[in-house]
Amino acid sequence: MVLSVGDETGRIEERIELATRSPQETMPEMLEFFRAKGISALGIGSFGPLDLDKSSKTYGSITSTPKLRWRDYPLLSALQKGLSVPALIDTDVNAAALGEASFGAAKGLSGCVYVTIGTGVGGGVLAEGKLLHGMLHPELGHIPLRPLEVDAMPDGICPYHKGCLEGLASGPAIEKRFGIKPALLPQGHEAWELEAEYLSQMCVTIVLMLSPQKIILGGGVMHKSGLIEKVREKTVSALGGYIRRPEILENIADYIVPPLLGDNSGAVGALILAARALKESEEYK
Amino acid sequence: MVLSVGDETGRIEERIELATRSPQETMPEMLEFFRAKGISALGIGSFGPLDLDKSSKTYGSITSTPKLRWRDYPLLSALQKGLSVPALIDTDVNAAALGEASFGAAKGLSGCVYVTIGTGVGGGVLAEGKLLHGMLHPELGHIPLRPLEVDAMPDGICPYHKGCLEGLASGPAIEKRFGIKPALLPQGHEAWELEAEYLSQMCVTIVLMLSPQKIILGGGVMHKSGLIEKVREKTVSALGGYIRRPEILENIADYIVPPLLGDNSGAVGALILAARALKESEEYK
């Protein structure tokens, strides 16, 4: 859990990290930290899935997470009650998309997709200026991919889906397939060719389904030198000239990009959510 | 080309169809029809791809269509000039999504996806109350699918992409694979099992990427009795219980649905675009 204090310009004054233990252990630590800061509003970017339906009785709760101790935990209401400040919640990746669209790689754009490829794969979406929720919120880490014939583990490791993105391309999937942590696999290893292929399938589907103005790829796996270049190349190739836009045909290096805010995309997005929560509360006064 | 006259309540007073020949032949026919009606505004739902970037010099033009005589044709400006009324343009499938969300199967919802499966496959998207454009607009007919081993034509027929949705699941793809028009293939034929499989892969990806409140499946191929039921069943099965929403787990027959406006989804959406064009023009006065 990353806790930050800052302002609506995206400036972070203080930042600490806490281990995600149980609500009983972690919530008092979080409340204590923020109480000492005298914050005026709170923005939350949380792992999910989350209930983001404002008309729902369980609005702001974590729902069917594999982190069993947090399942059905009313995160928003517990923090609101504990801190007595206006608060807004969204997914961690939606917050990151908002942060990057406000002060980062997608600054000024009305649409972007932020994907983190790490211990899992998750994506946040800003579409026509709004964070996309819909029925639930995007869960694009689980889209079906087309496994390659050379892949020794074509079903992947996801307990829910055979051959989904997260099951094939997350950090743990790479480690399971090759028996070594991704960070230790050298740049020329076949693992990276396979990884780039799967991430390019994802980018192709993002372009064709969501048509964002920018695709931002973050998370630990993307730290591998040379990977994003391969993803760009394979994405352009797989689109086959069908999408005749300069972003794709002429300037892909400025279309599929790393986050500009580094590890703070989500924290900055959460600050903006906090500012919105404050504004909404003032409008209701 | 379908030409309709109606009002902002979605009521269609008159409807005719013209063959899509060349702009030189078809445009005068269209202009003549509308001039005689005394319309006060025009809404256009066009085949694409379209340039929908309002800051672009070619805003409202058809771009890289396979209908070569219409390539780079400035459809919006030609109609605006010829009729001297306020006009708005969007894709045919975005117009259909708007029509269904206003007066059809997705009435009152802030998000839906409308997919037509016919001579091609195209999709329109309403997200958080807005028609999705982004960089271009969704072109979801070309997402990569995972071809089945039993498919004798796993690469499909799309000239741009091996194994994309349109290449595998459009009407012409079915006809090429089985040598007979889809309408003549009986209900129990293996073609429909395969078709439902591919359309369910599409629905799964739509749920995970766009998270709409409703998926509407239209177009000639969907007229086959029993097909939509199979698509629903395979979609729920492939999602594997991961998306724990009542729409998916309890009421899929009310989530993946046929259009309520039949063949008029796009025409009704175009009427709403016309009303918006009129309103915008009055605001600028």
Boltz contact constraints between the chains, C-beta under 6 A:
constraints:
  - contact:
      token1: [A, 64]
      token2: [B, 244]
      max_distance: 6.0
  - contact:
      token1: [A, 111]
      token2: [B, 134]
      max_distance: 6.0
  - contact:
      token1: [A, 127]
      token2: [B, 127]
      max_distance: 6.0
  - contact:
      token1: [A, 127]
      token2: [B, 132]
      max_distance: 6.0
  - contact:
      token1: [A, 128]
      token2: [B, 130]
      max_distance: 6.0
  - contact:
      token1: [A, 130]
      token2: [B, 128]
      max_distance: 6.0
  - contact:
      token1: [A, 132]
      token2: [B, 127]
      max_distance: 6.0
  - contact:
      token1: [A, 134]
      token2: [B, 111]
      max_distance: 6.0
  - contact:
      token1: [A, 134]
      token2: [B, 211]
      max_distance: 6.0
  - contact:
      token1: [A, 134]
      token2: [B, 212]
      max_distance: 6.0
  - contact:
      token1: [A, 135]
      token2: [B, 211]
      max_distance: 6.0
  - contact:
      token1: [A, 135]
      token2: [B, 213]
      max_distance: 6.0
  - contact:
      token1: [A, 135]
      token2: [B, 245]
      max_distance: 6.0
  - contact:
      token1: [A, 135]
      token2: [B, 247]
      max_distance: 6.0
  - contact:
      token1: [A, 136]
      token2: [B, 211]
      max_distance: 6.0
  - contact:
      token1: [A, 136]
      token2: [B, 245]
      max_distance: 6.0
  - contact:
      token1: [A, 137]
      token2: [B, 211]
      max_distance: 6.0
  - contact:
      token1: [A, 138]
      token2: [B, 209]
      max_distance: 6.0
  - contact:
      token1: [A, 138]
      token2: [B, 211]
      max_distance: 6.0
  - contact:
      token1: [A, 139]
      token2: [B, 208]
      max_distance: 6.0
  - contact:
      token1: [A, 140]
      token2: [B, 208]
      max_distance: 6.0
  - contact:
      token1: [A, 140]
      token2: [B, 209]
      max_distance: 6.0
  - contact:
      token1: [A, 142]
      token2: [B, 208]
      max_distance: 6.0
  - contact:
      token1: [A, 142]
      token2: [B, 242]
      max_distance: 6.0
  - contact:
      token1: [A, 143]
      token2: [B, 205]
      max_distance: 6.0
  - contact:
      token1: [A, 143]
      token2: [B, 208]
      max_distance: 6.0
  - contact:
      token1: [A, 144]
      token2: [B, 146]
      max_distance: 6.0
  - contact:
      token1: [A, 144]
      token2: [B, 201]
      max_distance: 6.0
  - contact:
      token1: [A, 146]
      token2: [B, 144]
      max_distance: 6.0
  - contact:
      token1: [A, 146]
      token2: [B, 146]
      max_distance: 6.0
  - contact:
      token1: [A, 160]
      token2: [B, 240]
      max_distance: 6.0
  - contact:
      token1: [A, 160]
      token2: [B, 242]
      max_distance: 6.0
  - contact:
      token1: [A, 161]
      token2: [B, 240]
      max_distance: 6.0
  - contact:
      token1: [A, 201]
      token2: [B, 144]
      max_distance: 6.0
  - contact:
      token1: [A, 205]
      token2: [B, 143]
      max_distance: 6.0
  - contact:
      token1: [A, 208]
      token2: [B, 139]
      max_distance: 6.0
  - contact:
      token1: [A, 208]
      token2: [B, 140]
      max_distance: 6.0
  - contact:
      token1: [A, 208]
      token2: [B, 142]
      max_distance: 6.0
  - contact:
      token1: [A, 208]
      token2: [B, 143]
      max_distance: 6.0
  - contact:
      token1: [A, 209]
      token2: [B, 138]
      max_distance: 6.0
  - contact:
      token1: [A, 209]
      token2: [B, 140]
      max_distance: 6.0
  - contact:
      token1: [A, 209]
      token2: [B, 209]
      max_distance: 6.0
  - contact:
      token1: [A, 211]
      token2: [B, 134]
      max_distance: 6.0
  - contact:
      token1: [A, 211]
      token2: [B, 135]
      max_distance: 6.0
  - contact:
      token1: [A, 211]
      token2: [B, 136]
      max_distance: 6.0
  - contact:
      token1: [A, 211]
      token2: [B, 137]
      max_distance: 6.0
  - contact:
      token1: [A, 211]
      token2: [B, 138]
      max_distance: 6.0
  - contact:
      token1: [A, 212]
      token2: [B, 134]
      max_distance: 6.0
  - contact:
      token1: [A, 213]
      token2: [B, 134]
      max_distance: 6.0
  - contact:
      token1: [A, 213]
      token2: [B, 135]
      max_distance: 6.0
  - contact:
      token1: [A, 240]
      token2: [B, 160]
      max_distance: 6.0
  - contact:
      token1: [A, 240]
      token2: [B, 161]
      max_distance: 6.0
  - contact:
      token1: [A, 242]
      token2: [B, 142]
      max_distance: 6.0
  - contact:
      token1: [A, 242]
      token2: [B, 160]
      max_distance: 6.0
  - contact:
      token1: [A, 244]
      token2: [B, 64]
      max_distance: 6.0
  - contact:
      token1: [A, 245]
      token2: [B, 135]
      max_distance: 6.0
  - contact:
      token1: [A, 245]
      token2: [B, 136]
      max_distance: 6.0
  - contact:
      token1: [A, 247]
      token2: [B, 135]
      max_distance: 6.0
